[in-house]
């Protein structure tokens, strides 16, 4: 990259004198004009105009140009070239979300799933340099979005995610195994799974510990998040008449399992008991897995005043030559 600037820009204020000199020159020319009275001036209209009448102001223009160029030269114009090298350490992240019916519990507002979607969306927006994928699971698992830098698509799919898309249940092992399969061939230096659930593994064909061993084998860190307050939480239940009523159901998160998965893979376990706590968890993960940007900047400055000085001297030299040759009679 290149740029142009002045080392001593205050000298440019000297250019203000240029329009003032033009005004002075005009008024001086009017005062110095000679007057002769003739009864009939039609004779002068027939006379051809001399080339001198066209160039009589040239000397003043040359002097003004030289003065302007010297002011610019004194302001020390400089051009600079910058070479910037940015090395970004790529991070691939798969967000693995539980969409079982228990995610409709309203201990987080408006419910666990919507709170997770909202906070997850802000997390995605804050990581423009990373590839992000989205995996959902209930009793089975499904890849909503493979790893991509198209965060707009990820956000749209996250927004449309809802309970009931898959058969009900909680297959933590299957969800983690599916996420590992998306990351195992990645060439990124850092590979991360953020696994969010509100229950215990009660479905699927892959044991969570086995899935964690797979993640460890491929160098994938797993951050686990248990979503739900401690004790009981209001859960919507459909009545025989088609309505919805809320019952207080016990929150059953297998924290030892989630802690074990995180420990085995070099990640960390978090418990989100409120919207604010969930936001803090994503903020902490964001700091722990921040892309490393290494910037090396080289700046070279070149002085550019010499061309302005040479042009000013050329104009002054031309002024001197014309003043003492072709335009000599005009200044005597």
Backbone bond lengths (Angstrom), bond angles and torsions (degrees), N, CA, C in turn:
res aa  C-N    CA-C-N  psi(-1)  N-CA   C-N-CA  omega(-1)  CA-C   N-CA-C  phi
1 X - - - 1.449 - - 1.520 109.39 -
2 X 1.343 117.11 146.61 1.455 121.53 179.26 1.520 109.30 -129.95
3 X 1.365 115.89 153.01 1.456 121.30 -179.80 1.523 108.66 -147.01
4 X 1.329 115.48 164.49 1.458 121.83 -177.77 1.523 107.50 -129.60
5 X 1.333 116.28 133.47 1.465 120.66 -178.69 1.520 109.22 -153.95
6 X 1.344 115.49 171.67 1.456 122.02 179.67 1.532 109.09 -114.65
7 X 1.353 115.81 131.72 1.465 119.88 179.51 1.521 111.13 -76.13
8 X 1.339 118.14 -31.50 1.475 122.62 179.74 1.526 109.07 -128.92
9 X 1.310 117.89 68.78 1.472 120.75 -171.99 1.522 114.41 -64.77
10 X 1.347 118.25 -17.90 1.465 119.30 -177.83 1.527 112.19 -64.38
11 X 1.340 118.51 -21.91 1.467 120.39 176.20 1.529 111.42 -66.76
12 X 1.308 117.69 -20.17 1.466 120.39 179.44 1.522 111.52 -66.78
13 X 1.350 116.48 -20.96 1.468 118.57 176.49 1.532 110.87 -62.37
14 X 1.335 116.38 -21.99 1.456 119.60 178.09 1.517 113.00 -62.92
15 X 1.341 116.79 -21.06 1.467 120.42 179.23 1.525 111.79 -65.86
16 X 1.330 116.29 -15.77 1.474 119.22 178.59 1.519 110.97 -61.72
17 X 1.339 116.55 -27.46 1.465 120.33 -177.81 1.528 112.08 -68.72
18 X 1.325 118.57 -21.16 1.464 121.76 -176.90 1.530 111.79 -60.81
19 X 1.343 119.76 -54.61 1.476 118.00 178.48 1.521 112.81 -63.27
20 X 1.350 117.58 -30.93 1.466 119.81 178.28 1.527 110.48 -65.72
21 X 1.324 117.10 -40.25 1.460 120.90 178.05 1.530 111.37 -66.52
22 X 1.326 116.25 -35.39 1.470 119.08 177.76 1.523 110.41 -63.03
23 X 1.347 116.39 -44.31 1.472 120.49 177.84 1.524 110.17 -62.01
24 X 1.331 117.20 -44.55 1.467 121.42 178.97 1.521 110.86 -61.16
25 X 1.314 117.73 -40.80 1.472 122.27 -178.66 1.533 110.92 -64.17
26 X 1.345 115.37 -40.60 1.465 118.91 -179.79 1.522 110.85 -64.64
27 X 1.354 116.67 -46.35 1.466 119.70 -179.03 1.529 111.09 -67.10
28 X 1.308 117.66 -38.79 1.462 120.51 178.94 1.522 110.71 -63.37
29 X 1.334 115.92 -40.15 1.458 119.50 179.44 1.520 112.31 -62.68
30 X 1.316 116.88 -36.47 1.461 120.32 179.32 1.525 111.52 -68.59
31 X 1.336 116.71 -39.07 1.456 119.98 -178.52 1.519 112.03 -71.76
32 X 1.326 117.01 -29.20 1.452 120.75 -176.91 1.519 112.96 -88.88
33 X 1.300 118.57 0.26 1.466 120.83 -179.37 1.526 110.44 -72.37
34 X 1.323 115.99 137.44 1.469 121.62 178.09 1.521 109.90 -90.29
35 X 1.335 115.36 147.93 1.464 120.41 -177.84 1.522 110.08 -122.89
36 X 1.323 117.15 133.60 1.464 124.15 172.21 1.518 108.18 -129.29
37 X 1.337 115.33 142.27 1.460 119.12 -178.15 1.516 110.17 -101.66
38 X 1.324 114.69 128.81 1.460 121.93 176.83 1.523 108.40 -129.28
39 X 1.327 112.66 144.25 1.478 117.22 177.99 1.515 111.51 -73.87
40 X 1.346 115.99 -26.38 1.469 120.28 -178.49 1.528 108.84 -140.60
41 X 1.330 116.74 120.96 1.474 121.01 -177.75 1.517 112.47 -103.72
42 X 1.341 118.16 6.06 1.469 119.91 -178.64 1.514 111.47 -63.67
43 X 1.307 117.15 -24.09 1.458 121.22 179.97 1.533 111.15 -63.51
44 X 1.347 115.25 -39.58 1.477 119.02 -176.68 1.532 112.13 -71.32
45 X 1.311 116.29 -26.45 1.467 119.39 -179.66 1.509 111.72 -66.55
46 X 1.356 116.58 -26.25 1.454 120.95 -178.60 1.526 112.35 -85.12
47 X 1.306 117.12 -10.91 1.466 119.57 -178.43 1.525 110.56 -76.89
48 X 1.344 118.83 139.11 1.482 120.95 177.30 1.531 110.18 -70.57
49 X 1.343 115.15 145.08 1.467 119.78 179.31 1.515 109.98 -81.62
50 X 1.324 116.91 135.24 1.454 122.00 178.87 1.524 110.11 -76.62
51 X 1.346 116.53 149.52 1.472 120.66 176.73 1.508 111.27 -60.57
52 X 1.325 115.49 -22.59 1.466 118.91 179.89 1.535 111.54 -66.24
53 X 1.315 116.14 -28.89 1.474 118.78 179.72 1.528 112.04 -68.33
54 X 1.315 115.03 -24.65 1.462 119.03 179.78 1.532 112.63 -84.32
55 X 1.321 117.03 -28.19 1.471 120.17 -174.64 1.526 112.26 -108.93
56 X 1.325 117.30 9.88 1.464 118.78 -175.01 1.522 113.17 -65.44
57 X 1.345 117.94 -19.44 1.474 120.48 178.50 1.527 112.25 -97.39
58 X 1.329 116.51 1.46 1.465 119.88 -174.60 1.523 112.52 -62.10
59 X 1.339 117.41 -40.07 1.462 119.95 -178.52 1.534 111.16 -60.88
60 X 1.323 115.67 -41.90 1.478 119.34 178.96 1.520 110.90 -64.96
61 X 1.342 116.82 -40.29 1.467 120.30 178.94 1.525 110.72 -63.75
62 X 1.338 116.86 -41.28 1.462 120.39 178.34 1.529 111.34 -62.69
63 X 1.311 116.63 -41.31 1.469 119.97 -179.86 1.527 111.39 -67.43
64 X 1.329 116.58 -40.40 1.466 119.58 177.22 1.530 110.69 -64.21
65 X 1.336 117.02 -42.59 1.464 120.53 179.08 1.512 111.83 -61.61
66 X 1.333 116.43 -42.79 1.462 120.13 178.93 1.524 110.57 -63.81
67 X 1.344 116.11 -41.60 1.466 119.57 179.79 1.534 110.96 -62.87
68 X 1.339 117.30 -43.84 1.463 121.16 -179.79 1.523 110.58 -62.73
69 X 1.334 117.04 -42.79 1.460 120.47 179.70 1.519 111.81 -64.55
70 X 1.326 117.76 -36.39 1.467 120.45 178.91 1.524 111.51 -68.91
71 X 1.331 116.98 -38.26 1.463 119.52 176.10 1.531 110.25 -62.07
72 X 1.332 116.55 -42.38 1.468 120.47 178.58 1.523 110.53 -64.21
73 X 1.336 117.03 -40.47 1.462 120.54 179.09 1.524 111.22 -63.47
74 X 1.351 116.52 -40.04 1.470 119.79 179.55 1.530 111.79 -67.44
75 X 1.329 117.02 -24.31 1.466 120.07 176.81 1.530 111.78 -75.37
76 X 1.333 117.57 -2.85 1.458 124.97 176.91 1.534 113.00 53.76
77 X 1.334 115.76 71.20 1.477 118.08 174.58 1.529 110.32 -64.16
78 X 1.330 114.84 139.31 1.464 121.00 -178.66 1.525 109.40 -136.04
79 X 1.305 115.42 140.87 1.463 120.66 170.37 1.520 107.56 -109.69
80 X 1.303 115.54 142.38 1.469 119.25 -179.50 1.516 109.13 -130.12
81 X 1.305 116.02 141.72 1.461 122.16 176.37 1.523 108.22 -115.28
82 X 1.326 115.28 133.49 1.464 121.50 -176.98 1.515 109.76 -120.91
83 X 1.316 114.98 130.17 1.464 121.01 175.89 1.516 107.80 -114.75
84 X 1.329 117.33 113.65 1.458 121.67 -175.30 1.525 110.14 -117.76
85 X 1.304 115.84 125.27 1.462 121.81 178.88 1.523 109.08 -111.29
86 X 1.335 117.56 123.43 1.462 122.25 -179.56 1.520 108.90 -118.72
87 X 1.317 115.40 120.88 1.461 120.71 177.27 1.529 108.52 -110.28
88 X 1.316 117.36 114.93 1.459 121.55 -178.69 1.522 109.39 -105.05
89 X 1.303 115.37 125.62 1.469 119.58 176.83 1.517 108.31 -80.91
90 X 1.332 116.98 113.03 1.453 121.07 -175.67 1.517 112.73 -69.80
91 X 1.321 115.74 138.97 1.456 121.32 176.30 1.522 108.19 -126.99
92 X 1.322 116.49 127.80 1.457 122.34 175.38 1.523 108.14 -104.02
93 X 1.325 115.83 128.86 1.466 121.05 -175.26 1.526 109.16 -127.92
94 X 1.326 116.46 129.34 1.457 121.41 171.71 1.527 107.95 -111.52
95 X 1.326 116.04 121.22 1.463 121.53 176.53 1.526 107.42 -91.99
96 X 1.326 115.99 117.11 1.464 122.45 -175.08 1.520 108.35 -110.62
97 X 1.353 117.40 113.42 1.468 121.10 -170.63 1.523 112.37 -119.96
98 X 1.294 113.78 136.16 1.460 123.20 174.95 1.536 108.28 -77.21
99 X 1.350 117.24 125.54 1.473 119.92 176.82 1.530 110.19 -121.72
100 X 1.339 116.18 30.13 1.460 119.48 175.64 1.525 109.16 -69.34
101 X 1.339 116.22 165.45 1.473 120.89 -174.25 1.527 112.61 -62.48
102 X 1.335 117.60 -25.33 1.464 119.55 -179.73 1.529 111.84 -66.35
103 X 1.343 117.58 -16.39 1.460 120.71 177.90 1.528 111.97 -71.36
104 X 1.344 117.07 -3.42 1.464 120.87 175.92 1.524 112.08 -86.23
105 X 1.325 117.88 -5.42 1.461 120.89 177.78 1.521 110.13 -57.51
106 X 1.322 116.85 145.16 1.453 121.66 -170.58 1.520 113.87 -107.72
107 X 1.340 117.00 32.48 1.456 117.98 172.15 1.531 110.34 -75.31
108 X 1.340 117.84 -22.68 1.457 123.42 165.99 1.527 106.97 -106.12
109 X 1.300 119.03 153.29 1.460 122.29 -171.71 1.529 111.24 -108.38
110 X 1.328 117.89 138.90 1.471 126.45 -6.13 1.527 113.10 -71.11
111 X 1.329 117.10 -26.72 1.461 122.24 169.21 1.527 107.58 -156.21
112 X 1.304 116.81 176.17 1.469 120.52 -174.51 1.527 111.79 -60.85
113 X 1.326 116.64 -44.60 1.461 119.87 -175.75 1.529 111.01 -65.99
114 X 1.329 117.37 -46.71 1.466 119.88 -178.52 1.529 111.08 -65.58
115 X 1.320 116.53 -35.75 1.469 119.52 177.08 1.529 110.11 -65.42
116 X 1.326 116.55 -42.03 1.469 120.68 179.22 1.519 110.96 -65.15
117 X 1.338 117.43 -39.25 1.459 121.16 178.54 1.522 111.43 -65.51
118 X 1.321 116.83 -43.16 1.459 121.07 -178.23 1.523 111.81 -64.58
119 X 1.328 116.70 -48.34 1.460 120.54 -179.34 1.528 110.35 -68.84
120 X 1.335 116.74 -38.12 1.462 120.09 177.85 1.518 112.14 -62.59
121 X 1.332 116.91 -36.80 1.467 120.55 178.98 1.518 111.01 -63.83
122 X 1.319 117.48 -42.29 1.470 120.41 178.46 1.528 110.81 -64.76
123 X 1.321 116.14 -36.24 1.470 120.41 177.58 1.531 110.28 -62.53
124 X 1.325 116.65 -43.54 1.473 121.12 -179.71 1.523 110.39 -63.61
125 X 1.320 117.25 -43.37 1.468 121.46 -178.61 1.532 111.77 -62.04
126 X 1.317 116.42 -27.19 1.457 120.29 -178.18 1.522 114.30 -86.45
127 X 1.352 117.07 3.33 1.473 119.73 -178.07 1.526 110.43 -129.31
128 X 1.322 117.31 66.18 1.473 121.28 -174.82 1.522 113.86 -68.02
129 X 1.335 118.45 -20.39 1.465 120.71 -176.05 1.527 113.30 -89.20
130 X 1.332 117.82 -10.09 1.465 120.66 -172.27 1.520 112.37 -98.72
131 X 1.336 115.06 153.69 1.463 120.69 169.43 1.529 107.69 -86.53
132 X 1.314 116.01 133.94 1.465 120.59 -176.26 1.521 109.03 -130.02
133 X 1.345 115.43 138.42 1.452 121.76 175.63 1.521 109.71 -123.81
134 X 1.327 116.55 165.01 1.468 121.50 -177.44 1.521 109.74 -134.16
135 X 1.344 116.08 121.91 1.469 123.01 177.21 1.519 108.06 -121.87
136 X 1.340 116.99 134.24 1.466 121.49 177.24 1.523 108.93 -117.83
137 X 1.330 114.93 153.05 1.467 118.57 178.30 1.513 110.18 -149.70
138 X 1.308 114.35 149.96 1.465 123.69 168.54 1.530 104.34 -136.26
139 X 1.352 118.04 -108.21 1.466 117.88 172.94 1.523 110.80 -82.28
140 X 1.323 116.45 -13.63 1.454 123.97 174.52 1.519 107.88 -136.76
141 X 1.295 116.12 177.88 1.463 118.82 -175.21 1.520 110.29 -127.09
142 X 1.342 115.64 155.51 1.457 121.14 -178.04 1.526 108.96 -151.50
143 X 1.339 115.69 135.79 1.465 120.11 177.15 1.521 108.55 -86.84
144 X 1.314 116.49 108.26 1.460 121.27 178.50 1.524 111.10 -71.15
145 X 1.339 116.53 -46.26 1.464 121.66 -178.82 1.522 108.52 -141.26
146 X 1.327 119.18 123.05 1.470 120.18 173.38 1.519 109.99 -70.47
147 X 1.311 117.15 170.85 1.457 120.81 -179.02 1.528 111.07 -55.07
148 X 1.325 116.39 128.45 1.453 120.72 -177.30 1.527 110.16 -156.72
149 X 1.329 115.35 156.93 1.471 120.54 172.28 1.526 110.64 -95.29
150 X 1.325 116.94 -0.77 1.463 121.51 177.08 1.528 108.52 -80.50
151 X 1.324 115.79 80.79 1.458 119.91 -175.39 1.525 112.54 -68.50
152 X 1.328 116.63 -23.52 1.462 118.98 176.50 1.517 111.25 -62.04
153 X 1.325 116.47 -42.28 1.455 120.57 177.87 1.524 110.82 -65.66
154 X 1.341 117.10 -41.62 1.463 120.02 179.54 1.526 110.33 -61.47
155 X 1.327 116.43 -42.58 1.469 120.46 -179.48 1.527 110.92 -65.08
156 X 1.323 117.41 -39.40 1.468 120.32 179.08 1.524 111.10 -65.49
157 X 1.332 116.72 -42.99 1.459 119.81 179.30 1.526 111.29 -68.04
158 X 1.322 116.24 -35.58 1.464 119.94 176.99 1.527 110.46 -65.07
159 X 1.316 115.78 -39.85 1.465 120.50 179.57 1.524 111.63 -63.42
160 X 1.350 116.57 -37.61 1.473 120.72 -177.30 1.527 113.19 -82.91
161 X 1.317 117.16 -6.84 1.465 120.50 -178.22 1.534 110.68 -67.47
162 X 1.348 117.67 136.35 1.461 120.07 -178.97 1.525 110.48 -154.08
163 X 1.312 114.80 161.42 1.463 120.43 176.08 1.529 108.96 -68.06
164 X 1.328 116.21 147.12 1.451 120.77 -179.71 1.507 113.27 97.31
165 X 1.330 118.04 -7.91 1.467 120.35 177.77 1.521 110.91 -67.70
166 X 1.341 116.16 -29.44 1.456 122.01 179.48 1.532 108.73 -127.15
167 X 1.325 115.81 160.58 1.463 119.97 177.59 1.515 109.80 -59.39
168 X 1.341 115.72 141.67 1.455 120.19 -172.77 1.524 112.46 -67.69
169 X 1.318 114.54 146.76 1.453 122.63 -178.94 1.522 108.56 148.18
170 X 1.336 117.17 -179.08 1.466 120.74 -179.10 1.524 108.86 -137.66
171 X 1.321 115.30 96.50 1.472 121.27 -179.69 1.522 109.02 -102.58
172 X 1.321 115.67 77.90 1.468 120.51 -178.00 1.525 110.98 -62.34
173 X 1.325 116.87 -42.53 1.465 120.96 -179.25 1.516 112.33 -61.48
174 X 1.341 116.03 -44.87 1.461 119.78 179.60 1.528 111.08 -64.99
175 X 1.329 116.01 -41.32 1.461 119.66 -179.96 1.520 111.78 -62.10
176 X 1.335 115.87 -42.72 1.466 119.69 179.70 1.525 110.77 -69.46
177 X 1.332 117.20 -40.70 1.463 120.43 179.86 1.527 111.01 -62.87
178 X 1.329 117.27 -40.14 1.459 120.76 178.08 1.529 110.93 -64.12
179 X 1.316 116.87 -38.30 1.464 121.07 178.35 1.520 111.08 -66.99
180 X 1.328 116.13 -40.27 1.466 120.56 178.38 1.532 110.15 -62.24
181 X 1.332 117.07 -40.23 1.465 120.22 -179.54 1.525 110.98 -64.26
182 X 1.325 117.37 -28.41 1.461 120.81 177.58 1.523 112.33 -75.66
183 X 1.324 116.86 -22.97 1.468 121.01 -174.74 1.525 113.98 -105.96
184 X 1.309 117.79 -17.74 1.471 119.93 -169.52 1.528 113.30 -61.73
185 X 1.334 117.87 -31.14 1.469 120.92 -179.79 1.520 112.88 -95.89
186 X 1.304 116.47 5.44 1.462 120.35 -179.36 1.526 110.69 -69.12
187 X 1.333 116.34 141.96 1.462 121.65 177.87 1.528 111.63 -97.10
188 X 1.325 116.93 6.56 1.459 120.54 179.11 1.526 110.34 -64.74
189 X 1.322 115.72 148.09 1.464 120.02 179.41 1.519 110.38 -67.72
190 X 1.335 116.55 -34.95 1.465 120.86 -178.69 1.523 109.32 -122.85
191 X 1.347 115.96 128.12 1.469 121.64 -179.93 1.525 108.32 -124.23
192 X 1.341 115.29 128.58 1.465 120.22 -169.68 1.520 110.58 -135.48
193 X 1.340 115.84 140.33 1.465 122.74 169.26 1.522 107.81 -117.80
194 X 1.340 116.25 131.78 1.470 121.33 172.17 1.523 106.20 -110.11
195 X 1.314 115.88 105.51 1.459 121.87 -174.99 1.524 109.47 -102.10
196 X 1.335 116.37 119.41 1.460 121.88 -177.04 1.520 109.30 -118.29
197 X 1.336 116.62 125.06 1.467 121.72 179.51 1.519 109.87 -148.28
198 X 1.341 115.10 163.30 1.468 119.01 178.66 1.523 111.84 -124.28
199 X 1.348 117.14 17.21 1.462 117.79 -176.15 1.503 113.66 -146.54
200 X 1.317 114.99 -151.07 1.454 123.35 -178.60 1.521 108.60 -121.55
201 X 1.301 116.44 154.58 1.464 120.86 -179.56 1.531 109.26 -68.46
202 X 1.341 116.83 115.78 1.471 120.18 -179.42 1.523 112.56 -135.84
203 X 1.336 116.36 14.30 1.464 120.12 -179.54 1.519 108.57 -154.91
204 X 1.339 115.14 174.06 1.453 119.48 176.69 1.516 112.49 93.26
205 X 1.342 115.23 172.51 1.456 121.09 -175.64 1.522 113.55 -111.90
206 X 1.340 117.56 -6.89 1.469 120.85 -178.31 1.515 109.35 -109.91
207 X 1.309 116.25 126.71 1.463 120.52 177.03 1.535 109.26 -68.56
208 X 1.333 119.16 135.54 1.466 121.55 -179.42 1.524 113.39 -55.87
209 X 1.323 117.99 -37.90 1.465 120.43 179.35 1.524 110.88 -65.37
210 X 1.331 116.66 -37.30 1.466 120.53 177.29 1.527 110.67 -65.78
211 X 1.333 115.44 -41.82 1.466 119.70 177.58 1.526 110.65 -62.95
212 X 1.341 116.75 -37.33 1.462 120.33 177.67 1.524 110.97 -66.28
213 X 1.330 116.87 -38.37 1.471 120.04 176.33 1.527 110.62 -61.98
214 X 1.314 117.00 -38.76 1.462 121.51 177.44 1.533 110.34 -62.64
215 X 1.324 115.70 -44.31 1.470 119.85 179.39 1.525 110.76 -61.47
216 X 1.327 115.82 -43.12 1.466 120.49 179.22 1.527 110.63 -62.35
217 X 1.327 116.89 -40.81 1.458 121.98 -178.89 1.535 111.47 -60.12
218 X 1.332 116.43 -37.60 1.464 120.46 -177.51 1.536 112.80 -95.77
219 X 1.323 116.18 12.16 1.459 119.58 176.71 1.513 113.94 68.24
220 X 1.323 117.32 35.79 1.467 122.76 -178.20 1.520 109.49 -104.22
221 X 1.327 116.65 123.35 1.465 120.80 175.58 1.525 109.46 -85.33
222 X 1.326 115.63 137.96 1.463 120.49 -179.81 1.523 109.10 -118.92
223 X 1.331 114.96 119.47 1.463 121.10 172.44 1.519 106.86 -98.89
224 X 1.323 117.07 121.77 1.459 121.29 -177.86 1.522 109.73 -106.14
225 X 1.338 115.20 141.67 1.468 121.51 -179.76 1.525 108.24 -129.54
226 X 1.320 116.29 121.06 1.459 121.96 173.18 1.518 108.65 -94.52
227 X 1.331 117.30 118.84 1.468 121.89 -175.16 1.526 109.79 -103.44
228 X 1.317 116.72 123.18 1.457 121.25 177.23 1.510 111.29 146.07
229 X 1.328 114.77 145.81 1.456 119.66 178.76 1.522 109.97 -72.12
230 X 1.291 117.13 173.51 1.464 121.05 178.38 1.528 108.80 -94.34
231 X 1.323 115.80 135.78 1.462 119.88 -177.60 1.510 110.95 103.53
232 X 1.341 116.60 -117.62 1.463 121.01 -179.83 1.528 109.96 -120.62
233 X 1.345 114.74 163.53 1.461 120.46 -179.71 1.517 109.15 -143.52
234 X 1.337 118.16 146.19 1.479 120.71 178.22 1.527 110.82 -69.56
235 X 1.344 115.47 126.89 1.459 120.56 -176.27 1.527 108.56 -127.21
236 X 1.343 118.28 131.19 1.478 120.43 -177.85 1.526 111.44 -73.24
237 X 1.322 116.46 129.67 1.469 122.31 178.62 1.526 108.14 -126.63
238 X 1.320 116.07 133.58 1.462 120.58 -179.40 1.529 109.95 -78.68
239 X 1.326 115.61 132.54 1.469 121.35 179.48 1.522 109.80 -85.14
240 X 1.366 118.23 164.11 1.473 120.96 177.73 1.525 113.03 -59.49
241 X 1.324 117.34 -20.82 1.468 121.10 -177.59 1.534 112.23 -93.71
242 X 1.340 117.15 8.01 1.460 120.39 177.20 1.514 114.29 90.25
243 X 1.301 118.36 -1.23 1.454 121.26 179.31 1.532 111.58 -87.65
244 X 1.307 115.44 -178.65 1.462 121.99 179.32 1.522 108.88 -123.53
245 X 1.314 115.07 129.28 1.458 119.54 171.89 1.531 108.34 -129.44
246 X 1.312 116.03 156.22 1.464 120.63 -174.46 1.521 110.08 -106.15
247 X 1.318 115.16 132.91 1.457 122.22 177.79 1.519 109.37 -120.26
248 X 1.300 116.04 144.78 1.461 121.18 176.39 1.522 109.02 -81.52
249 X 1.330 115.85 111.16 1.457 121.20 179.98 1.524 109.45 -113.17
250 X 1.317 115.23 149.37 1.466 120.43 -178.53 1.526 110.84 -69.27
251 X 1.329 114.84 137.49 1.463 121.00 176.96 1.522 108.04 -85.21
252 X 1.334 115.17 122.35 1.463 119.67 -174.57 1.523 109.59 -125.25
253 X 1.335 116.40 87.58 1.464 121.77 178.53 1.526 108.22 -106.23
254 X 1.311 116.38 129.14 1.463 121.21 -179.74 1.540 108.40 -81.85
255 X 1.318 115.03 79.52 1.460 119.65 -176.92 1.534 113.24 -64.49
256 X 1.332 118.84 -39.35 1.474 117.91 177.28 1.526 112.53 -58.25
257 X 1.340 117.56 -37.98 1.467 120.77 179.31 1.531 110.54 -66.74
258 X 1.327 116.47 -45.78 1.468 120.06 -179.05 1.526 110.61 -65.74
259 X 1.320 116.39 -36.87 1.459 120.23 177.30 1.529 110.36 -65.96
260 X 1.330 116.45 -40.17 1.462 120.68 179.83 1.536 111.02 -63.77
261 X 1.340 116.99 -43.57 1.476 120.79 179.52 1.528 109.68 -60.51
262 X 1.322 116.74 -44.81 1.465 120.40 -179.53 1.527 110.84 -64.51
263 X 1.317 117.13 -44.54 1.470 120.71 -178.40 1.531 111.57 -64.55
264 X 1.302 116.98 -40.82 1.467 120.69 -177.81 1.533 112.11 -64.28
265 X 1.327 116.64 -30.82 1.472 120.36 -173.28 1.531 113.34 -104.38
266 X 1.316 117.11 1.93 1.465 119.66 -179.27 1.508 113.60 81.28
267 X 1.334 116.33 17.66 1.457 120.67 178.75 1.515 111.91 -95.99
268 X 1.316 116.51 -146.74 1.456 120.99 -177.21 1.526 109.13 -153.98
269 X 1.344 116.53 145.08 1.463 121.12 178.51 1.528 110.02 -102.44
270 X 1.354 115.18 140.25 1.464 121.11 178.89 1.528 108.93 -131.09
271 X 1.331 115.78 151.31 1.470 121.25 174.36 1.524 108.27 -118.31
272 X 1.338 116.05 120.32 1.467 121.60 -179.06 1.519 109.04 -103.84
273 X 1.317 116.51 104.73 1.459 121.18 -178.99 1.519 112.99 -99.11
274 X 1.340 117.25 -1.85 1.465 121.58 179.86 1.527 108.88 -158.28
275 X 1.330 116.08 167.91 1.463 120.29 176.72 1.517 111.46 -59.27
276 X 1.329 115.85 -42.88 1.465 120.27 -178.49 1.522 111.13 -64.29
277 X 1.327 116.84 -39.97 1.459 120.80 179.11 1.523 110.34 -66.25
278 X 1.329 117.17 -38.97 1.462 120.70 178.86 1.531 110.31 -63.71
279 X 1.338 116.71 -40.61 1.465 120.36 177.43 1.527 110.69 -61.92
280 X 1.326 116.33 -43.09 1.470 120.64 179.64 1.528 111.22 -62.88
281 X 1.336 116.56 -36.97 1.462 120.39 -179.99 1.521 110.67 -64.18
282 X 1.321 116.80 -47.29 1.470 119.94 179.30 1.525 111.17 -64.62
283 X 1.323 117.01 -35.15 1.466 120.10 176.60 1.524 110.53 -63.77
284 X 1.333 116.75 -40.72 1.471 120.21 179.62 1.528 110.81 -67.42
285 X 1.329 117.18 -42.02 1.467 120.08 176.98 1.521 110.08 -62.54
286 X 1.322 116.10 -39.71 1.467 120.80 178.98 1.522 110.74 -59.61
287 X 1.332 117.33 -39.95 1.470 121.07 178.74 1.529 111.33 -71.61
288 X 1.326 116.43 -38.95 1.459 120.11 -178.60 1.528 111.40 -67.75
289 X 1.317 117.32 -31.07 1.462 121.28 -176.14 1.523 111.04 -116.86
290 X 1.305 115.92 43.75 1.460 120.20 179.66 1.519 110.60 -80.24
291 X 1.337 116.39 135.05 1.464 121.29 177.38 1.520 109.85 -60.98
292 X 1.332 115.63 138.71 1.458 121.10 178.50 1.522 108.97 -93.31
293 X 1.331 116.47 119.36 1.463 121.60 -179.84 1.518 108.28 -113.26
294 X 1.284 116.21 119.37 1.458 121.80 -179.41 1.520 108.50 -110.43
295 X 1.338 116.87 117.77 1.452 121.83 -175.08 1.525 109.50 -112.99
296 X 1.309 116.84 125.56 1.461 122.85 173.07 1.524 107.68 -116.48
297 X 1.327 116.48 116.68 1.460 120.51 -175.54 1.519 110.18 -116.96
298 X 1.320 115.36 129.18 1.455 121.69 177.19 1.519 107.94 -119.71
299 X 1.338 116.70 127.28 1.458 121.18 -177.99 1.522 109.42 -123.95
300 X 1.333 116.88 125.94 1.455 122.40 178.90 1.521 108.50 -118.74
301 X 1.347 116.20 126.80 1.463 122.00 -176.82 1.523 109.76 -104.77
302 X 1.332 116.33 134.16 1.461 122.28 178.44 1.529 109.02 -119.59
303 X 1.333 117.01 127.54 1.466 121.14 175.93 1.527 109.25 -73.86
304 X 1.337 116.03 131.77 1.461 120.65 -176.19 1.533 112.67 -119.22
305 X 1.355 117.65 17.58 1.465 119.34 -176.13 1.526 112.77 -75.13
306 X 1.350 118.01 -26.65 1.461 120.83 -172.71 1.532 113.47 -58.36
307 X 1.335 120.84 -45.35 1.468 119.16 178.41 1.526 112.90 -58.19
308 X 1.337 117.29 -36.45 1.469 120.00 179.33 1.527 110.42 -67.25
309 X 1.337 117.23 -39.39 1.465 120.75 178.13 1.523 110.38 -64.92
310 X 1.319 117.09 -44.31 1.465 120.94 -178.73 1.526 111.08 -63.87
311 X 1.332 116.50 -41.22 1.461 119.15 177.83 1.520 111.19 -66.43
312 X 1.331 117.45 -38.12 1.467 120.43 177.21 1.523 110.67 -63.18
313 X 1.336 117.63 -44.24 1.467 121.19 178.09 1.527 111.00 -63.72
314 X 1.327 116.65 -37.05 1.458 120.11 178.54 1.520 111.14 -64.18
315 X 1.332 116.28 -41.62 1.474 119.37 178.20 1.520 111.47 -66.29
316 X 1.345 117.41 -40.11 1.460 120.56 178.40 1.532 110.92 -66.17
317 X 1.325 115.44 -38.47 1.469 118.59 178.06 1.525 110.69 -65.11
318 X 1.341 116.17 -42.65 1.461 119.83 177.73 1.527 110.39 -62.76
319 X 1.338 116.12 -41.39 1.466 120.67 177.29 1.535 110.57 -58.99
320 X 1.335 116.97 -44.41 1.471 121.46 -179.31 1.528 111.34 -63.07
321 X 1.339 115.95 -44.87 1.464 120.16 -178.48 1.524 110.94 -64.40
322 X 1.334 117.02 -46.52 1.463 120.21 -179.04 1.525 111.68 -66.04
323 X 1.326 115.80 -37.90 1.471 120.34 -178.23 1.536 110.98 -63.57
324 X 1.311 117.23 -30.00 1.462 120.46 -176.28 1.528 112.96 -107.53
325 X 1.329 117.08 7.80 1.479 119.45 177.11 1.524 109.89 -130.72
326 X 1.304 117.74 -96.68 1.458 122.01 -172.38 1.520 113.88 -62.52
327 X 1.327 116.71 -37.22 1.461 120.28 -176.50 1.517 112.58 -104.68
328 X 1.310 117.42 19.90 1.458 121.14 -176.46 1.513 112.50 -61.36
329 X 1.308 117.74 -41.24 1.466 120.98 -177.06 1.511 111.83 -67.22
330 X 1.303 118.28 -22.97 1.452 120.65 179.72 1.518 112.75 -75.90
331 X 1.306 117.93 -21.11 1.460 120.55 -175.43 1.505 112.58 -111.02
332 X 1.324 119.64 -3.51 1.471 122.05 179.33 1.538 110.78 -76.98
